[in-house]
Amino acid sequence: MAGWERETEVLVVGAGPVGLLTALSLAEEGVKVQVVDEGSRPAERSYALALHPNSLGLLDDLDLAAPLIRRGQKIECCTFYEGSDVKAEVRFDALESFYPFVLVLPQSRLEDVLHQRLQAKGVEVLWAHRLKRLEEGQDGLRFEVQRLGQEEGAGHGEWIVQERMTGGAQFVAGCDGHDSLVRRSLGIPFESRGKPQRFAVFEFATDPVVEPEGPCDPRQSILHWEGKWSVIWPMGEGRFRCGFQLDEPDRYSEPREKTRQALEVVFPTMSRRDLRRLIVERAPWFRHSVGDLLWSAVLRFERRLAGSFARGRAVLAGDAAHLALPVGVQSMNAGLAEARDLGGRLYQILRQDGDLDLLQEYARVHRQDWERILRQPQAPSGPVDHRINWVERHESEIRGCLPASGAHIDQLMRLLSGSSED
């Protein structure tokens, strides 16, 4: 079939942002790469929506930062609230970065730019191709891929296996999301690091009544209310995205299920009334009226970490290796850093006689970073010491909420500590 090659140097499984960037990093260096994705087409709507300063720097190496910035909304400030009270605030221009801001950009737009560049390098994503089997071979990895299609005359078009193909690769990059078949084929556990959390997610237009007060606007707002963390993102042109952490009622007990298509989720939706109630309850300072509700859903997010990020010649990146709460969009952004690092290490091995130990170093470094991000907060053994400032009291949770990755997390924590109220 057109596009399918039985042998390749690197098979990338998954064509989300992390898989596309992994493939592009390799293609830019002349490495032969093949990309497969179970989805039938690129994402139309997505949950991840922000690029960290580190991510913009990585994308700038490929001359992709400028076109992305033109399509996004710059965020130069992050404010932490407890009800109406500002507890801490930090400006991203204090970071040591060439891009001292967070870029609000829906994941679908990022994927579009990456996909176009990959096509320009002569690499086509094989959509509707599902990895079925992966195993060690004599000279690399052997795999089976199923080509999917819709059965004619089957109502809504049920997906069926139309062809089974086998092939081989020297390396496999598992960028295939939370239910990663690559990870499961390797027998790597996906350890829970806390209870799943439900979030009511809204995207809506506003009718401005009074401009928001504060030293910088637009800004990202992170909210803390009765132990729950929520976020409000300005998207530009009068649109906002909110994610409010919910309690754990039984009616939200469905399993986690996200698809790459137009918000095809099994969870209940929320109404404009729900949105207004949550804003009044958790963000009473928000000075815009709610206009059109563009979409909403209740989603379950987990905190998980793979037992290892690499085994032999197969390596994990992105959601296949870790999951976090959505407030800081950390899982996707860390995945982009992993993609660039992994692409560089595979290039060294394939073209510069690098040692396979480079993959084990990759696994160790990135997993250690996630151990810190997912570290559980310690419950106080006695009365809360109010002499400790607000950021220090919530240090572990804030690390998982910051729109930052890598060394920038530590820089922002130091800046926040200096701005925190007691």
N, C-alpha and C positions, 0 to 999 in steps of 0.2 A: 504494500500500500504506500501511497505517496506520503513522505515525511517520516516514515518509520525506518530506522536503521538498526540492524541487529546488534551491532557493536559500537560502543562509544567510550570515550574516556571517563566522562562523568554523567551519570543519570541524576537529574534533579527531579524529585517527586514533590509536586505542589507548585502552583503558579500564583500564589499570593505574593505580597511585596517581598518577603524573605526569599522565596524560591526564585522569583524573577531577578532579584539583585544578585543572588548566588550565581545564577546562570550567566547574567550579564558580566559579572566580574571575571568569570572564566572565559567567556567569548571574547572579551576585550583583549585577552592575552593569547588568543589563538588556540585555546583548549577546545577540543571537540566535546560538545555538550548536547544532551537531549533532555527535554522537559516534558513531563506528563502531568495531567491534572484530571481528577475525576469529574470536575464540573464541566458543564457544556459550553461555557463562555466566561469572559472576565466578569468580575463582580459589578453589579449595577448600583448597589447600595451597601454600606458597610458601617461597622461600629467604631473601628479605630479611625481617628480623625486628626491627629496632630503629629508633627515631626519635631523632635527635640533638636537643640543646637548641634549636638554631636552628629545626629543623623544628617542634618543639612551639610555639615562638613564632609561626611563620607560621600554624599551624593555629589558634592561639588567636585570631588576627585574625578568624576565621570562627566563633568559639565552639565549636570542635571539640576543643580540647585536653582539656578536663575529661572528656568521655565516653570519650576514648581512654585517658586515664590510669586511669580506673576499670577498664579491660579489660586493662591491661598490668602489667608488673613494673618498678619503678624500679631503676636501677643508678646508684649514687652514686660508684663507685670503679672505676678501671681499673688493673690490675697487670700489669707486664711480667716474664716469667720467662725465664731461661735454665736449663733443667733444673729443679732444685729451688731455684735461687737467684732471689730477687727482685732485679731489676736497676733497676726504676724503678716509681713508683706516683704516681697523680694522682687527686685528688678533683674531681668535676665541680662541687661547690659553690664551688670557687674561680673558676669562670668568671663573666664578666659576663653573666648571663642570668637572666631571671625563672623559667626552668625549669632549675635546675642539676643535671640528671641526664639519663641516657639512659633511654628507655622501651623495654623489650623488648615488642614487640607484633608478632605475625605479620602479614605483608603482607596476608593475606586479611581480617583484622579491620579493618585500616585501609581497605581497599577497600570493605568493607561499610558503614562509617560514611560515607565519601565518596559512595558510590552512593546511599544513602538520602537524604542531604542534596540531592544533585543531582535526584533524583526529586521531592523536596518543592518544588524550584524549577521543576518542570514539564518537566524535560529527561530523556528516556528514552534509555538507551544502546541502540543498534541492534546487538545481538549477532549473530554469524554473518554479518557484513557485511564483505567484504574490499575494500579499496581496490585497484583494478586499474590505473588510469591517472591521471596527474596532469600537467597542462600549463598553460602561461600562456595566458590569454584576454585579450580587449580590456579588460575592466574588472575583472580579478581572475584567479582560477584555475578551470579546468574540470577535472572529474574523472569517472571511471567507478567505480561501486561494484557489486560482485557480491553478491547475497543467496544465502547457502549453505543447503543443506538436506541431509537424509539420504535417500538413495535407498531407496524401499520394497523390502523383500525382498532387500536386499543384504547378508545376513549380519550383520556388526557395524555396518552402517549407514554406508556410504561417503559422504563429503561430495561433493555435486555443486553446480554453479551452477544455481540455480532461476530467477534473474532478474538482468538487467543494467540498471542505472539510471545516468543521467547527471545531473550537477548542477553548481552553481557556488558559489564562496565568495570573499569578499574576501581572506580569509587562511586558511592551512592550518597547523595545529600538528601536527608529526610526533612523536608520543609512542608510536610503534609498535615499540619494542624494538630489539634488536641487529640484526635482519634487516630494518630499516626500509625499507618500500617508498617512503616519502616521500623518505628520503635517497637511495635508489638512483634514483628518478625525477628528482631534481635533479642527478644525476651527481656527488655529493659523495663523495670518497674517505673510507674509514674506516681510518685509518692504524694499524698495529700499533705498540705502544709496549713491546714485550717479548714473550718467549715465553709461550704459554698455560701455565697452571698447573692441575694437577689437585688437587682436594680431595675427601677422603672426608668426607661430611657425615652426621652421626648425630643423631637426636633420641631421647632415652631417658629413662626414669624411673629414679630411684635409691632405694636403701634406705640411709638415713643410718647410718653406723657411728660416725664421730667428726665433729663439726662442723668445717668448714674453719677453719683458723687465719688470723689477719690482722686488720688494723684496721677493715675494713668488709666486711660480708657481707649481701646478695649483692654480687658484684662481677663485672665482666667480666675475663677473664684472657686475655692475649695471650702466646703462647708462641713462643720462638725456639729452634730446634734444628737444628744443622748447616746453617744457611743457609735454613731453611724457616720459614714463619710460620703459626701456627695460632691458633685462638680457642676459648674455652669461654664460652658464654652461659648464665646461670641464667634460667629461664623462669618460676620460681615453681611452687609445689605439687609440689616434688620432681622437676621436669623440667629437662633441660639440652639445649642444642644445641651440638654440637662441629663444627668444621671443621678437618681436619688436611691440610696441604699434603703431597702425595705426590711420589715420584720420578716419572720419565717412562717407565714400562715400556710396551712395545708394546701390551699388552693393553688399555691405556686410550687407544687412538688414535682412538676414534670422534669424529665431529664434534660440536660443541656443539649441544645441542638441549634447550631447556626448553619446556614447554607450560604453559598457565595452569590446567590441570586437575590431577587428583590424582596428582602425581608421575609422569606418564607420560614416562619418560625411557628412553633406549636404553642407559644405562650399567649396569655390574654393580653389584649391591648388596654391602654389607659385612656381616659377621656380628658377633655379640656378642664373639666371640673376637678379631676384628680391633680392635674398639673397646677392649677391655681391654688389648690389646697396645700400642696407640697411647697410651693414657692412662699406662701404666706407663713407656713409653719417653719421652714428652714432658711429662707432667704428673705426676711421681711424688708431688707434694704433694697431689694430689686425694684427699680423704678420704671419698668416698662409694663404695659398691659399685654396680655396674651392675645395674639391675633389668630391666624389660621394654624391649626395643629397639622403638621405635615405628615408625621407618622409617630407611632409610639409602640412600645412593647415592654413586657416584663421578661428579663433575661437572667439566667443564673450564671454566675462567674465563679470559677474555682481558683484556688491557689495550689499549684502542683509543681513538682520538680522531678525531672527524669533522674533515675539512679546514676546514669552516666550519659554524657553527650556524645560518646563515640564508642564503637566496638569494631575492632578490625578496620576494614575499609569503608564502613558505613558511619555517617556522622549526622547528628541532629542539629537543627537550628529553629529558632522561632517557637511557635506554640507547640510544636512537636516535642520540645524540650522543657518548656516552662509555661505556666499560666499565672496571671496576676489579676488583681482587681482592676477595673477599667479607668479609674480616676486619672492616673498619670500616663496612660497609654504606654506603659513600660514594656509590655511583652513584645509588641511589634517593633518598637524602636531598638530594644536590645537585640531583637532578631536581625535587624538591618546591620548592626555592628557585627554580629556573628557571621552574617552572610559575606561581608567584605573580608573579614579575617579568614574565614574558611576558604573563600576563593583564592586569597593570596597564598595560603598554606598549600592548597592543592596544586597551584601553579608551581610552587617551589619543588614539590615532590615530583611532579610530572615533567618539568622542564629544566630544573636546576639540581637534580639529584638530591633533593631534600629527603630527610629520613622520615619514616612513618611515625616516629615519635612526635612529629609536629602536630599530628591529630590528637594525640593524648594530651599534649600541652594545651591545645585549643580547648579540649573538654574540661581540663582542670581549671583553667583561668576563668572561663565563662560560668562554670557551675559555682565556683566560689563567689562570684559576683551575685549570683542569684540566692545563694545561702544568706547573704546579708540582706537582700531586699525582702525575702520571705521570712525573715526571722520573726518569730512570734513575740509580741510584747509580754513583759513579765508583769503579772498582777501585783499590786503593792501588798506587802505583808502586813502593813498597818495603816494608820491614817495617812492620807495624802499630804505630803509636805508642800504647802503652798509657797514656800520660799523658792522652790524650783520653778522656773518659768514654763510657760505653756508649751513651747516647742519641745523642751526637754522631757516634760511629762508624757508627750505623745510621740516621742522620737521614732519608735519602730513603725507606727502606723503612717507617720508622715513620709518616711522613706518610700513606702509603697504607693504614695499618692503623688509624689513630685513628678512633674513633666520633664524628667531629666534622666540621663543614663551615664554610666561610667563614672569618671572622676567628678563630673558636674554634680552628682548627687551629694557628695561630701562638701563641695563648695557651697551649694545652696543651703545645706543644713547649717553650716557655719554662719552664713548670712542671715538665715531665719532666726537662729538663736540670738543674734544681736538685735533683731527687730521685735522679738517676742515680748508681749506684756506678761506680767506676773500672774 
